[in-house]
Every structure is written in C-alpha cells, then in structure tokens.
C-alpha cells in the first residue's frame, strides 16, 4: 500500500550508518583475535601482536598494516585473509594521512633500510582549513623556524582570538601531524594554544 510501505529489520550496519564503524571494529577484532593475534592493551585500540609469528598489526577502519619479518608477515596475511575478506596486501603507502616510503641507502659504507614519513598533503589541508576559517584576505607570513618568541605573544594572551571558536578543530589536526612526523613543532603549537 502507498501509505504503509514495507519495512525490514536491518541486520547488518550499512556503510554510512551511524554505528557501522563500531560494528566493523567489533567484527574485525573478533576475526583478528581468532587468527592468534593478541590485543596490545586497552589503551592501544586497534593494535595487535601475534606472539608466534612476531608480527605487529595496526588496523584503522579497513586499513591493515603489518610489521615483522617478511616471511612471517606473509603468514599473518594468509591467516587474516582466511578470516576476513580483503584485497591483496600492497606495499606500505599512505596511511592515516601520512605517506610512507621504504628505501635502501648507504650510511658509513653500510646498506641500511630506511622508512620516511611525509605529510605535506595533510599539512596543506591544515593550512587550507585555517585559511578558510580566518577573516577574508588573511595572509600567512613565512617563518624560518617553528620556534617563536614567546614574549611577543604576551600582548595577546588572555584575549580570545578570532579563531577561538574553531581552535580545537585546527589544533587536533596539527597536533596529530606533529606527533606523527614533526615533534619539533609540538612546543610552538602548545604555546600558541595556551
């Protein structure tokens, strides 16, 4: 009938459903644990360790990253793919806004493996967000160092700034990036936030 359309009970959370992320996390965790992985603890959600294979794994939504000896990582992927339907593993690339690249270099005459973390795109998003919230026409100044003269801030301390209502939104993004790849800017972010 037109006034009484059929209604079905939802058994699985669809993509976009408010609880779909929580359901997926619970589903994935159950299968990850069934493969022999152990949780690293309550404070490290989505971090797992397989004691027999000596493989660590990070999960963020449907992004799985494993670390360990190559032959053991391959075994871990085999176990996981039996429990969870997923695409073939790919080399490390972008994860959580950070590009990872692996290379080999010669240091002091020895070949060494290197991992580089690069977040230029993510930091540009932070700048773009900042500028979108600033008054029209705001221009950024070049800074030769992330460290600023704290004395220069004394005149503005204690007064809410123009961006005060949006500060948390910007701060959380730049704090994340700083923790990931630029810990040297944590101090100036803290000073500017206080």
C-alpha positions in Angstrom: 0.0 0.0 0.0 1.1 3.6 -0.6 0.5 4.7 3.0 2.1 1.6 4.5 5.4 0.8 2.8 7.2 -2.5 3.7 9.8 -2.2 6.5 12.6 -4.7 7.2 14.8 -5.0 10.2 18.4 -4.1 9.5 20.7 -7.0 10.5 24.0 -5.5 9.2 25.0 -1.9 9.5 25.3 -0.4 6.1 28.1 2.0 5.0 27.2 5.4 6.4 25.1 4.1 9.2 26.0 5.8 12.5 27.1 2.6 14.1 28.7 0.9 11.1 32.2 1.8 12.3 31.6 0.2 15.7 30.1 -2.9 14.2 33.0 -3.3 11.7 35.6 -2.8 14.5 33.9 -5.5 16.6 33.6 -7.8 13.6 37.3 -7.3 12.6 38.6 -7.7 16.1 36.8 -11.0 16.6 38.4 -12.4 13.5 41.8 -10.9 14.1 41.9 -12.5 17.6 40.7 -15.8 16.1 43.9 -15.8 14.0 46.2 -15.8 17.0 46.7 -12.1 17.4 46.5 -10.5 20.9 45.4 -7.0 21.8 48.3 -4.8 22.9 46.1 -3.4 25.6 43.0 -1.2 26.2 45.0 2.0 25.7 46.2 0.8 22.2 42.9 0.0 20.5 43.3 -1.5 17.0 46.9 -2.5 17.8 47.6 -6.3 17.8 50.5 -8.6 18.1 50.9 -12.2 17.0 53.4 -13.8 19.5 54.2 -16.9 17.5 54.8 -15.0 14.2 56.3 -11.9 16.0 54.2 -9.7 13.8 52.6 -6.4 14.9 49.5 -5.1 13.2 47.6 -1.8 13.2 44.1 -1.5 12.0 42.3 1.7 11.1 38.8 1.1 9.7 39.7 -1.2 6.7 43.4 -0.2 6.6 45.6 -3.0 8.0 49.3 -2.6 8.4 51.6 -5.4 9.5 55.2 -5.3 10.5 57.6 -8.2 11.1 59.9 -10.5 9.2 58.7 -10.7 5.6 58.1 -14.5 5.7 56.1 -14.1 9.0 54.1 -11.1 7.6 53.1 -13.2 4.6 51.9 -16.0 7.0 49.9 -13.4 9.0 48.2 -12.1 5.8 47.3 -15.7 4.9 45.7 -16.2 8.3 43.9 -12.9 8.2 42.6 -13.4 4.6 41.0 -16.7 5.7 39.1 -14.9 8.3 38.3 -11.5 6.7 37.6 -10.9 3.0 40.2 -8.4 1.9 42.2 -7.3 -1.1 45.8 -8.5 -1.7 48.3 -6.7 0.6 50.2 -3.8 -1.1 53.5 -2.2 -0.2 53.3 0.4 2.5 52.0 3.7 1.1 49.6 6.2 2.6 48.1 5.5 6.0 46.3 8.0 8.2 47.2 10.9 6.1 50.9 10.0 6.1 52.9 8.8 3.1 55.4 6.1 3.9 58.2 5.2 1.6 60.8 2.5 2.1 64.2 2.7 0.6 67.7 1.4 1.0 70.7 3.8 1.5 74.3 3.6 2.2 75.4 5.1 5.5 79.0 4.9 6.6 79.6 2.3 3.9 76.8 0.0 5.0 73.4 -0.5 3.3 70.6 0.3 5.6 66.8 0.2 5.2 65.0 3.5 5.7 61.4 4.5 6.2 60.3 8.0 5.5 57.1 9.7 6.7 55.8 12.6 4.7 52.7 14.6 5.5 52.9 17.6 3.1 49.4 17.0 1.7 47.9 16.6 5.2 49.6 19.8 6.5 48.4 21.7 3.4 44.9 20.6 4.4 45.5 22.1 7.9 46.7 25.4 6.3 43.7 25.4 3.9 41.3 24.8 6.9 43.0 27.5 8.9 42.6 30.0 6.0 39.0 29.0 5.4 38.2 29.9 9.0 40.2 33.2 9.0 38.8 36.6 8.1 38.8 37.1 4.3 42.2 38.3 2.9 44.3 36.7 5.7 47.9 36.3 4.5 50.4 33.8 6.0 53.9 35.0 6.8 57.0 32.9 6.2 58.7 31.6 9.3 62.3 30.4 9.3 61.7 28.2 12.4 58.8 26.7 14.2 60.1 28.3 17.4 58.6 31.7 18.2 59.5 34.4 20.7 57.0 33.7 23.5 57.5 37.3 24.7 55.8 38.5 21.5 52.7 36.7 22.5 52.2 38.3 25.9 50.2 41.2 24.4 47.5 38.8 23.0 47.4 36.2 25.8 44.2 36.1 27.8 42.1 37.5 25.0 40.1 35.1 22.8 41.3 35.3 19.2 39.2 35.4 16.1 39.6 31.7 15.6 38.9 30.7 19.2 35.5 29.0 18.3 37.4 26.9 15.8 40.7 26.3 17.6 40.1 22.7 18.6 39.3 21.7 15.1 42.6 23.1 13.8 44.7 22.1 16.9 43.6 18.5 16.8 44.7 18.2 13.1 48.1 19.8 13.6 48.8 18.0 16.9 48.2 14.7 15.1 50.6 15.6 12.3 53.2 16.9 14.8 53.1 13.7 16.8 53.4 11.7 13.6 56.3 13.4 11.8 57.2 16.8 13.3 57.5 16.5 17.0 59.7 19.7 17.0 56.6 21.8 16.4 54.7 20.5 19.4 56.2 23.2 21.7 55.1 26.1 19.5 51.7 24.6 19.0 51.3 24.3 22.7 52.5 28.0 23.2 50.0 29.2 20.5 47.2 27.2 22.0 47.7 28.5 25.5 
